[in-house]
Amino acid sequence: MSAIRARGRLPLLVGGTMLYFKALTEGLSTLPPADPATRAALDARAAASGWPALHAELARIDPPRRRGSRRTMRNASSARWKSTR
């Protein structure tokens, strides 16, 4: 942005949820790395029991919100990571 200002222009950040602005001004939070073993175990459980069963288990651990398989995997991995700390 300073390079744009140096050229006498006004930088504009438009659209989205202002995440880009927050990232520029504050940085982003450091997240724990994905654990391949946890993800593999969750994939196996989802294959055996189905994603709805994993959704139900996650709902007991973490308050319900919109969930697809990708979000369920991320949230379940995070919940499991938090429980080991």
TIZAVO-589501 format. One record per residue: x, y, z of N, C-alpha, C, O in turn. Coordinates in Angstrom, 1 decimal. Layout:
<rs>
@npx: X | npy: Y | npz: Z | capx: X | capy: Y | capz: Z | cpx: X | cpy: Y | cpz: Z | opx: X | opy: Y | opz: Z
...
</rs>
This chain:
<rs>
@npx: 0.8 | npy: -1.2 | npz: 0.0 | capx: 0.0 | capy: 0.0 | capz: 0.0 | cpx: 0.9 | cpy: 1.2 | cpz: 0.0 | opx: 0.5 | opy: 2.3 | opz: -0.6
@npx: 2.0 | npy: 1.2 | npz: 0.7 | capx: 2.9 | capy: 2.3 | capz: 0.7 | cpx: 3.4 | cpy: 2.6 | cpz: -0.7 | opx: 3.7 | opy: 3.8 | opz: -1.0
@npx: 3.7 | npy: 1.6 | npz: -1.5 | capx: 4.1 | capy: 1.8 | capz: -2.9 | cpx: 3.1 | cpy: 2.5 | cpz: -3.7 | opx: 3.4 | opy: 3.4 | opz: -4.5
@npx: 1.8 | npy: 2.2 | npz: -3.5 | capx: 0.7 | capy: 2.9 | capz: -4.2 | cpx: 0.7 | cpy: 4.3 | cpz: -3.8 | opx: 0.6 | opy: 5.2 | opz: -4.6
@npx: 0.8 | npy: 4.6 | npz: -2.4 | capx: 0.7 | capy: 5.9 | capz: -1.9 | cpx: 1.9 | cpy: 6.7 | cpz: -2.5 | opx: 1.8 | opy: 7.9 | opz: -2.7
@npx: 3.1 | npy: 6.1 | npz: -2.6 | capx: 4.3 | capy: 6.8 | capz: -3.1 | cpx: 4.1 | cpy: 7.2 | cpz: -4.5 | opx: 4.8 | opy: 8.2 | opz: -5.0
@npx: 3.3 | npy: 6.6 | npz: -5.3 | capx: 3.0 | capy: 7.0 | capz: -6.7 | cpx: 1.9 | cpy: 8.0 | cpz: -6.7 | opx: 1.4 | opy: 8.4 | opz: -7.8
@npx: 1.5 | npy: 8.5 | npz: -5.5 | capx: 0.5 | capy: 9.6 | capz: -5.5 | cpx: -1.0 | cpy: 9.0 | cpz: -5.7 | opx: -1.9 | opy: 9.8 | opz: -6.0
@npx: -1.1 | npy: 7.8 | npz: -5.5 | capx: -2.5 | capy: 7.1 | capz: -5.7 | cpx: -3.0 | cpy: 6.8 | cpz: -4.3 | opx: -2.3 | opy: 6.7 | opz: -3.3
@npx: -4.3 | npy: 6.6 | npz: -4.3 | capx: -5.0 | capy: 6.2 | capz: -3.1 | cpx: -5.4 | cpy: 4.7 | cpz: -3.2 | opx: -6.2 | opy: 4.4 | opz: -4.1
@npx: -4.8 | npy: 3.9 | npz: -2.4 | capx: -5.2 | capy: 2.4 | capz: -2.5 | cpx: -6.6 | cpy: 2.2 | cpz: -2.0 | opx: -7.1 | opy: 2.8 | opz: -1.0
@npx: -7.4 | npy: 1.4 | npz: -2.7 | capx: -8.7 | capy: 1.1 | capz: -2.3 | cpx: -8.8 | cpy: -0.4 | cpz: -2.0 | opx: -8.4 | opy: -1.2 | opz: -2.8
@npx: -9.4 | npy: -0.7 | npz: -0.9 | capx: -9.7 | capy: -2.1 | capz: -0.6 | cpx: -11.2 | cpy: -2.3 | cpz: -0.6 | opx: -12.0 | opy: -1.6 | opz: 0.2
@npx: -11.7 | npy: -3.1 | npz: -1.5 | capx: -13.2 | capy: -3.1 | capz: -1.7 | cpx: -13.7 | cpy: -4.6 | cpz: -1.7 | opx: -12.9 | opy: -5.5 | opz: -2.0
@npx: -14.9 | npy: -4.7 | npz: -1.3 | capx: -15.6 | capy: -6.0 | capz: -1.3 | cpx: -15.1 | cpy: -6.9 | cpz: -0.2 | opx: -14.3 | opy: -6.5 | opz: 0.6
@npx: -15.7 | npy: -8.1 | npz: -0.1 | capx: -15.3 | capy: -9.1 | capz: 0.9 | cpx: -15.8 | cpy: -8.7 | cpz: 2.3 | opx: -16.7 | opy: -7.8 | opz: 2.5
@npx: -15.2 | npy: -9.3 | npz: 3.3 | capx: -15.5 | capy: -9.1 | capz: 4.7 | cpx: -14.5 | cpy: -8.3 | cpz: 5.4 | opx: -14.5 | opy: -8.3 | opz: 6.7
@npx: -13.6 | npy: -7.6 | npz: 4.7 | capx: -12.6 | capy: -6.8 | capz: 5.3 | cpx: -11.5 | cpy: -7.7 | cpz: 5.9 | opx: -10.6 | opy: -7.2 | opz: 6.7
@npx: -11.5 | npy: -9.0 | npz: 5.6 | capx: -10.4 | capy: -9.9 | capz: 6.1 | cpx: -9.1 | cpy: -9.4 | cpz: 5.5 | opx: -8.1 | opy: -9.5 | opz: 6.2
@npx: -9.0 | npy: -9.0 | npz: 4.3 | capx: -7.8 | capy: -8.6 | capz: 3.7 | cpx: -7.2 | cpy: -7.3 | cpz: 4.4 | opx: -6.0 | opy: -7.2 | opz: 4.7
@npx: -8.1 | npy: -6.4 | npz: 4.7 | capx: -7.7 | capy: -5.2 | capz: 5.5 | cpx: -7.1 | cpy: -5.6 | cpz: 6.9 | opx: -6.1 | opy: -5.1 | opz: 7.3
@npx: -7.9 | npy: -6.5 | npz: 7.5 | capx: -7.4 | capy: -6.9 | capz: 8.9 | cpx: -6.0 | cpy: -7.6 | cpz: 8.7 | opx: -5.2 | opy: -7.4 | opz: 9.6
@npx: -5.9 | npy: -8.5 | npz: 7.7 | capx: -4.6 | capy: -9.1 | capz: 7.5 | cpx: -3.5 | cpy: -8.1 | cpz: 7.3 | opx: -2.4 | opy: -8.3 | opz: 7.8
@npx: -3.7 | npy: -7.1 | npz: 6.5 | capx: -2.7 | capy: -6.1 | capz: 6.2 | cpx: -2.4 | cpy: -5.3 | cpz: 7.5 | opx: -1.2 | opy: -4.9 | opz: 7.7
@npx: -3.4 | npy: -5.0 | npz: 8.3 | capx: -3.1 | capy: -4.1 | capz: 9.4 | cpx: -2.8 | cpy: -4.8 | cpz: 10.7 | opx: -2.0 | opy: -4.3 | opz: 11.5
@npx: -3.3 | npy: -6.0 | npz: 10.9 | capx: -3.1 | capy: -6.7 | capz: 12.1 | cpx: -2.4 | cpy: -8.1 | cpz: 12.0 | opx: -2.0 | opy: -8.7 | opz: 13.0
@npx: -2.3 | npy: -8.6 | npz: 10.8 | capx: -1.9 | capy: -9.9 | capz: 10.6 | cpx: -3.0 | cpy: -10.9 | cpz: 10.9 | opx: -4.1 | opy: -10.6 | opz: 11.3
@npx: -2.7 | npy: -12.2 | npz: 10.7 | capx: -3.6 | capy: -13.3 | capz: 10.9 | cpx: -3.2 | cpy: -14.1 | cpz: 12.1 | opx: -2.0 | opy: -14.2 | opz: 12.4
@npx: -4.1 | npy: -14.7 | npz: 12.8 | capx: -3.8 | capy: -15.6 | capz: 13.9 | cpx: -3.0 | cpy: -16.8 | cpz: 13.4 | opx: -3.2 | opy: -17.3 | opz: 12.3
@npx: -2.1 | npy: -17.3 | npz: 14.2 | capx: -1.4 | capy: -18.5 | capz: 14.0 | cpx: -2.2 | cpy: -19.7 | cpz: 14.4 | opx: -2.7 | opy: -19.7 | opz: 15.5
@npx: -2.4 | npy: -20.6 | npz: 13.4 | capx: -3.3 | capy: -21.7 | capz: 13.7 | cpx: -2.4 | cpy: -23.0 | cpz: 13.9 | opx: -1.3 | opy: -23.0 | opz: 13.3
@npx: -2.9 | npy: -23.9 | npz: 14.6 | capx: -2.1 | capy: -25.2 | capz: 14.8 | cpx: -2.1 | cpy: -25.9 | cpz: 13.4 | opx: -3.1 | opy: -25.8 | opz: 12.7
@npx: -1.1 | npy: -26.6 | npz: 13.1 | capx: -1.0 | capy: -27.3 | capz: 11.8 | cpx: -2.0 | cpy: -28.5 | cpz: 11.9 | opx: -2.4 | opy: -29.0 | opz: 12.9
@npx: -2.5 | npy: -28.9 | npz: 10.7 | capx: -3.4 | capy: -30.0 | capz: 10.6 | cpx: -2.6 | cpy: -31.3 | cpz: 11.0 | opx: -1.4 | opy: -31.4 | opz: 10.6
@npx: -3.2 | npy: -32.2 | npz: 11.7 | capx: -2.6 | capy: -33.4 | capz: 12.1 | cpx: -3.1 | cpy: -34.5 | cpz: 11.1 | opx: -4.2 | opy: -34.9 | opz: 11.2
@npx: -2.2 | npy: -35.0 | npz: 10.3 | capx: -2.6 | capy: -36.0 | capz: 9.3 | cpx: -3.2 | cpy: -37.3 | cpz: 9.9 | opx: -4.1 | opy: -37.9 | opz: 9.4
@npx: -2.7 | npy: -37.7 | npz: 11.1 | capx: -3.2 | capy: -38.9 | capz: 11.7 | cpx: -4.6 | cpy: -38.7 | cpz: 12.2 | opx: -5.5 | opy: -39.6 | opz: 12.1
@npx: -4.9 | npy: -37.5 | npz: 12.8 | capx: -6.2 | capy: -37.2 | capz: 13.3 | cpx: -7.2 | cpy: -37.1 | cpz: 12.1 | opx: -8.3 | opy: -37.6 | opz: 12.1
@npx: -6.8 | npy: -36.5 | npz: 11.0 | capx: -7.6 | capy: -36.4 | capz: 9.8 | cpx: -7.9 | cpy: -37.8 | cpz: 9.2 | opx: -9.0 | opy: -38.0 | opz: 8.8
@npx: -6.9 | npy: -38.6 | npz: 9.2 | capx: -7.1 | capy: -40.0 | capz: 8.7 | cpx: -8.1 | cpy: -40.7 | cpz: 9.5 | opx: -8.9 | opy: -41.5 | opz: 9.0
@npx: -8.0 | npy: -40.6 | npz: 10.8 | capx: -8.9 | capy: -41.3 | capz: 11.8 | cpx: -10.3 | cpy: -40.8 | cpz: 11.6 | opx: -11.3 | opy: -41.6 | opz: 11.6
@npx: -10.5 | npy: -39.5 | npz: 11.4 | capx: -11.8 | capy: -38.9 | capz: 11.2 | cpx: -12.4 | cpy: -39.3 | cpz: 9.9 | opx: -13.6 | opy: -39.6 | opz: 9.7
@npx: -11.5 | npy: -39.3 | npz: 8.8 | capx: -12.0 | capy: -39.8 | capz: 7.5 | cpx: -12.5 | cpy: -41.3 | cpz: 7.6 | opx: -13.5 | opy: -41.6 | opz: 7.0
@npx: -11.7 | npy: -42.1 | npz: 8.3 | capx: -12.1 | capy: -43.5 | capz: 8.5 | cpx: -13.4 | cpy: -43.6 | cpz: 9.2 | opx: -14.3 | opy: -44.4 | opz: 8.8
@npx: -13.6 | npy: -42.8 | npz: 10.3 | capx: -14.9 | capy: -42.9 | capz: 11.0 | cpx: -16.0 | cpy: -42.4 | cpz: 10.2 | opx: -17.1 | opy: -42.9 | opz: 10.2
@npx: -15.8 | npy: -41.3 | npz: 9.4 | capx: -16.8 | capy: -40.8 | capz: 8.5 | cpx: -17.2 | cpy: -41.8 | cpz: 7.4 | opx: -18.4 | opy: -42.0 | opz: 7.1
@npx: -16.2 | npy: -42.6 | npz: 6.9 | capx: -16.5 | capy: -43.6 | capz: 5.9 | cpx: -17.2 | cpy: -44.7 | cpz: 6.5 | opx: -18.1 | opy: -45.3 | opz: 5.9
@npx: -17.0 | npy: -45.1 | npz: 7.8 | capx: -17.6 | capy: -46.2 | capz: 8.4 | cpx: -19.0 | cpy: -45.8 | cpz: 8.9 | opx: -20.0 | opy: -46.6 | opz: 8.8
@npx: -19.2 | npy: -44.6 | npz: 9.5 | capx: -20.4 | capy: -44.2 | capz: 10.1 | cpx: -21.2 | cpy: -43.2 | cpz: 9.3 | opx: -22.4 | opy: -43.0 | opz: 9.6
@npx: -20.6 | npy: -42.5 | npz: 8.4 | capx: -21.2 | capy: -41.5 | capz: 7.6 | cpx: -20.9 | cpy: -40.1 | cpz: 8.3 | opx: -20.7 | opy: -40.0 | opz: 9.5
@npx: -21.0 | npy: -39.1 | npz: 7.4 | capx: -20.7 | capy: -37.7 | capz: 7.9 | cpx: -21.8 | cpy: -37.3 | cpz: 8.9 | opx: -21.5 | opy: -36.5 | opz: 9.8
@npx: -23.1 | npy: -37.7 | npz: 8.8 | capx: -24.1 | capy: -37.2 | capz: 9.8 | cpx: -23.7 | cpy: -37.7 | cpz: 11.2 | opx: -24.0 | opy: -36.9 | opz: 12.1
@npx: -23.2 | npy: -38.9 | npz: 11.3 | capx: -22.8 | capy: -39.3 | capz: 12.7 | cpx: -21.6 | cpy: -38.5 | cpz: 13.2 | opx: -21.6 | opy: -38.1 | opz: 14.4
@npx: -20.7 | npy: -38.1 | npz: 12.3 | capx: -19.6 | capy: -37.3 | capz: 12.8 | cpx: -20.1 | cpy: -35.9 | cpz: 13.1 | opx: -19.7 | opy: -35.2 | opz: 14.0
@npx: -21.1 | npy: -35.4 | npz: 12.3 | capx: -21.7 | capy: -34.1 | capz: 12.6 | cpx: -22.4 | cpy: -34.1 | cpz: 14.0 | opx: -22.2 | opy: -33.2 | opz: 14.8
@npx: -23.1 | npy: -35.2 | npz: 14.3 | capx: -23.8 | capy: -35.4 | capz: 15.6 | cpx: -22.8 | cpy: -35.4 | cpz: 16.7 | opx: -23.0 | opy: -34.7 | opz: 17.8
@npx: -21.7 | npy: -36.1 | npz: 16.6 | capx: -20.6 | capy: -36.1 | capz: 17.6 | cpx: -20.0 | cpy: -34.7 | cpz: 17.8 | opx: -19.8 | opy: -34.3 | opz: 18.9
@npx: -19.8 | npy: -34.0 | npz: 16.7 | capx: -19.2 | capy: -32.7 | capz: 16.8 | cpx: -20.2 | cpy: -31.7 | cpz: 17.5 | opx: -19.7 | opy: -30.8 | opz: 18.2
@npx: -21.5 | npy: -31.9 | npz: 17.2 | capx: -22.5 | capy: -31.0 | capz: 17.8 | cpx: -22.5 | cpy: -31.2 | cpz: 19.3 | opx: -22.8 | opy: -30.2 | opz: 20.0
@npx: -22.1 | npy: -32.3 | npz: 19.8 | capx: -22.0 | capy: -32.5 | capz: 21.3 | cpx: -20.8 | cpy: -31.8 | cpz: 21.9 | opx: -20.8 | opy: -31.3 | opz: 23.0
@npx: -19.7 | npy: -31.7 | npz: 21.1 | capx: -18.5 | capy: -31.1 | capz: 21.5 | cpx: -18.4 | cpy: -29.6 | cpz: 21.3 | opx: -18.0 | opy: -28.8 | opz: 22.1
@npx: -18.9 | npy: -29.2 | npz: 20.1 | capx: -18.9 | capy: -27.8 | capz: 19.6 | cpx: -20.2 | cpy: -27.4 | cpz: 19.2 | opx: -20.9 | opy: -28.1 | opz: 18.5
@npx: -20.7 | npy: -26.2 | npz: 19.6 | capx: -22.1 | capy: -25.7 | capz: 19.2 | cpx: -22.3 | cpy: -25.8 | cpz: 17.7 | opx: -21.5 | opy: -25.5 | opz: 16.9
@npx: -23.5 | npy: -26.3 | npz: 17.4 | capx: -23.9 | capy: -26.4 | capz: 16.0 | cpx: -23.8 | cpy: -25.1 | cpz: 15.2 | opx: -24.2 | opy: -24.1 | opz: 15.7
@npx: -23.4 | npy: -25.2 | npz: 14.0 | capx: -23.4 | capy: -24.2 | capz: 13.0 | cpx: -23.4 | cpy: -24.8 | cpz: 11.6 | opx: -23.3 | opy: -26.0 | opz: 11.5
@npx: -23.4 | npy: -24.0 | npz: 10.6 | capx: -23.4 | capy: -24.6 | capz: 9.2 | cpx: -22.2 | cpy: -25.5 | cpz: 9.0 | opx: -21.1 | opy: -25.2 | opz: 9.4
@npx: -22.5 | npy: -26.7 | npz: 8.5 | capx: -21.4 | capy: -27.7 | capz: 8.4 | cpx: -21.5 | cpy: -28.4 | cpz: 7.0 | opx: -22.5 | opy: -28.9 | opz: 6.6
@npx: -20.4 | npy: -28.5 | npz: 6.4 | capx: -20.2 | capy: -29.4 | capz: 5.3 | cpx: -19.1 | cpy: -30.3 | cpz: 5.7 | opx: -18.5 | opy: -30.2 | opz: 6.8
@npx: -18.7 | npy: -31.3 | npz: 4.9 | capx: -17.7 | capy: -32.2 | capz: 5.3 | cpx: -16.3 | cpy: -31.6 | cpz: 5.5 | opx: -15.6 | opy: -32.0 | opz: 6.5
@npx: -16.0 | npy: -30.6 | npz: 4.7 | capx: -14.7 | capy: -29.9 | capz: 5.0 | cpx: -14.7 | cpy: -29.1 | cpz: 6.3 | opx: -13.7 | opy: -29.2 | opz: 7.0
@npx: -15.8 | npy: -28.4 | npz: 6.6 | capx: -15.9 | capy: -27.7 | capz: 7.9 | cpx: -15.9 | cpy: -28.7 | cpz: 9.0 | opx: -15.3 | opy: -28.5 | opz: 10.1
@npx: -16.7 | npy: -29.8 | npz: 8.9 | capx: -16.7 | capy: -30.8 | capz: 9.9 | cpx: -15.4 | cpy: -31.3 | cpz: 10.2 | opx: -15.0 | opy: -31.5 | opz: 11.4
@npx: -14.6 | npy: -31.6 | npz: 9.2 | capx: -13.2 | capy: -32.2 | capz: 9.4 | cpx: -12.4 | cpy: -31.1 | cpz: 10.1 | opx: -11.7 | opy: -31.5 | opz: 11.1
@npx: -12.4 | npy: -29.9 | npz: 9.7 | capx: -11.6 | capy: -28.9 | capz: 10.3 | cpx: -12.0 | cpy: -28.7 | cpz: 11.8 | opx: -11.2 | opy: -28.6 | opz: 12.7
@npx: -13.3 | npy: -28.6 | npz: 12.0 | capx: -13.8 | capy: -28.4 | capz: 13.4 | cpx: -13.6 | cpy: -29.6 | cpz: 14.3 | opx: -13.2 | opy: -29.4 | opz: 15.5
@npx: -13.8 | npy: -30.8 | npz: 13.8 | capx: -13.5 | capy: -32.0 | capz: 14.6 | cpx: -12.0 | cpy: -32.1 | cpz: 14.9 | opx: -11.6 | opy: -32.5 | opz: 16.0
@npx: -11.2 | npy: -31.8 | npz: 13.9 | capx: -9.7 | capy: -31.8 | capz: 14.1 | cpx: -9.3 | cpy: -30.8 | cpz: 15.2 | opx: -8.5 | opy: -31.1 | opz: 16.1
@npx: -9.9 | npy: -29.6 | npz: 15.1 | capx: -9.6 | capy: -28.6 | capz: 16.1 | cpx: -10.1 | cpy: -29.0 | cpz: 17.5 | opx: -9.4 | opy: -28.8 | opz: 18.5
@npx: -11.3 | npy: -29.5 | npz: 17.6 | capx: -11.8 | capy: -29.9 | capz: 18.9 | cpx: -11.0 | cpy: -31.0 | cpz: 19.5 | opx: -10.7 | opy: -31.0 | opz: 20.7
@npx: -10.5 | npy: -31.9 | npz: 18.7 | capx: -9.6 | capy: -33.0 | capz: 19.2 | cpx: -8.3 | cpy: -32.4 | cpz: 19.6 | opx: -7.8 | opy: -32.8 | opz: 20.6
@npx: -7.8 | npy: -31.5 | npz: 18.8 | capx: -6.5 | capy: -30.8 | capz: 19.2 | cpx: -6.6 | cpy: -30.1 | cpz: 20.5 | opx: -5.8 | opy: -30.2 | opz: 21.4
@npx: -7.8 | npy: -29.4 | npz: 20.7 | capx: -8.0 | capy: -28.6 | capz: 22.0 | cpx: -8.1 | cpy: -29.6 | cpz: 23.1 | opx: -7.6 | opy: -29.3 | opz: 24.2
@npx: -8.7 | npy: -30.8 | npz: 22.9 | capx: -8.9 | capy: -31.7 | capz: 24.0 | cpx: -7.6 | cpy: -32.4 | cpz: 24.5 | opx: -7.5 | opy: -32.9 | opz: 25.6
@npx: -6.5 | npy: -32.3 | npz: 23.6 | capx: -5.2 | capy: -32.9 | capz: 24.0 | cpx: -4.3 | cpy: -31.9 | cpz: 24.7 | opx: -3.2 | opy: -32.2 | opz: 25.1
@npx: -4.8 | npy: -30.6 | npz: 24.8 | capx: -4.0 | capy: -29.6 | capz: 25.4 | cpx: -4.3 | cpy: -29.5 | cpz: 26.9 | opx: -3.7 | opy: -28.7 | opz: 27.6
</rs>
